[in-house]
């Protein structure tokens, strides 16, 4: 029994694959996956995560990245207020220590 060979795809490669999917919409996914040398499940995953991949490609400075990090922010409003406080302190040159940050973050 042989183990499966796993390879990571860069963001650039993922975008190229999605471009080929757009160009070859008349082909079945099985045939397109064979043509690209990918498992069908990988192709389906890329198509399913298309929006995340495209957003990451536009936001990322490097298209050689292989790992997508999607940040789920539970407390976006708190983070926004905390960042405003931090910027105000820095603008008036108040020294900010770790304990002070932790106290204000809570």
C-alpha positions in Angstrom: 0.0 0.0 0.0 1.4 3.4 -1.0 0.8 6.6 0.9 -0.6 9.6 -0.8 1.8 12.3 -1.8 0.7 15.6 -0.4 1.8 18.9 -1.9 1.1 22.4 -0.9 -0.2 24.9 -3.5 0.9 28.5 -3.4 -1.6 31.3 -3.7 -0.4 32.0 -7.2 -0.9 28.4 -8.3 -4.4 28.3 -6.8 -5.3 31.5 -8.7 -4.0 29.9 -11.9 -6.1 26.8 -11.2 -9.2 28.9 -10.6 -8.5 30.8 -13.9 -8.4 27.5 -15.8 -11.7 26.4 -14.1 -13.3 29.7 -15.5 -11.8 29.1 -18.9 -12.9 25.5 -19.1 -16.4 25.5 -17.7 -17.6 23.1 -20.4 -15.2 20.3 -19.0 -16.3 18.0 -16.2 -14.4 18.5 -13.0 -13.0 15.0 -13.1 -11.4 15.7 -16.5 -10.1 19.1 -15.5 -8.6 17.6 -12.3 -6.8 15.0 -14.4 -5.5 17.7 -16.8 -4.2 19.8 -13.9 -2.7 16.7 -12.1 -4.9 17.2 -9.0 -7.3 15.0 -7.1 -10.9 15.9 -7.7 -11.5 16.7 -4.0 -8.7 19.3 -4.1 -10.2 20.9 -7.1 -13.6 21.0 -5.5 -12.1 22.5 -2.3 -10.4 25.2 -4.3 -13.7 26.0 -6.2 -15.6 26.0 -2.9 -13.1 28.4 -1.2 -12.8 30.6 -4.3 -13.8 33.8 -2.6 -11.4 33.4 0.3 -8.6 32.6 -2.1 -9.2 35.6 -4.3 -9.5 38.0 -1.3 -6.3 36.6 0.2 -4.6 37.0 -3.2 -5.6 40.7 -3.4 -4.7 41.5 0.2 -1.5 39.5 0.4 1.8 41.1 -0.6 3.3 37.8 -1.5 1.6 35.2 -3.8 4.1 32.6 -2.8 2.2 32.0 0.5 0.9 28.5 0.9 -1.2 28.8 4.0 -4.3 31.0 4.2 -5.0 32.5 7.6 -8.6 33.6 8.1 -9.0 35.6 11.2 -12.3 35.4 12.9 -12.7 38.5 15.1 -15.2 38.0 17.8 -14.8 41.4 19.4 -14.2 43.7 16.4 -15.8 46.7 18.1 -13.6 46.2 21.3 -10.5 45.9 19.1 -11.4 49.1 17.3 -11.8 51.1 20.5 -8.7 49.5 22.0 -6.7 50.5 18.9 -8.0 54.1 19.1 -6.9 54.3 22.7 -3.5 52.9 21.8 -3.0 55.4 19.0 -4.0 58.3 21.2 -1.5 57.2 23.9 1.3 56.9 21.3 0.5 60.3 19.8 1.0 62.0 23.1 4.0 59.8 23.9 2.6 58.1 26.9 4.8 55.0 27.7 2.7 51.8 27.4 3.8 48.7 29.2 2.5 45.1 29.0 0.5 45.3 32.2 -1.1 48.6 31.1 -2.1 47.0 27.8 -3.6 44.0 29.6 -5.6 46.2 32.0 -7.1 48.3 29.3 -7.8 45.4 27.1 -10.0 43.8 29.8 
